[in-house]
Amino acid sequence: MNAKVMTLNEIRRTGIQLLTQNLGAVGMVRFLQQSDTGWGDYTKERGQWLGEPSLDEIATGIKNMKRPEKKHPAG
């Protein structure tokens, strides 16, 4: 295993090279297509993850994310 720290681009390039060497070009493409499709139904399941926030709740959340965190003085 290569212990060198690699950039994301290097990892992607190396991965594609290894897939192509081991699976051939067609197998590499089929693997990537299979990996990208995912599973489930995002549209149906997103309500379970996100709930049904009101527009006001969304706006408040955005404002809170933009607001710099106040640091309290030590003591």
ABEGO torsion letter per residue (X at the ends): XBABBBBAAAAAAAAAAAAAAAAEAAAAAAAAAAAAAEBEBAAAAAAAAAEBBBAAAAAAAAAAAABBBBBBBBX
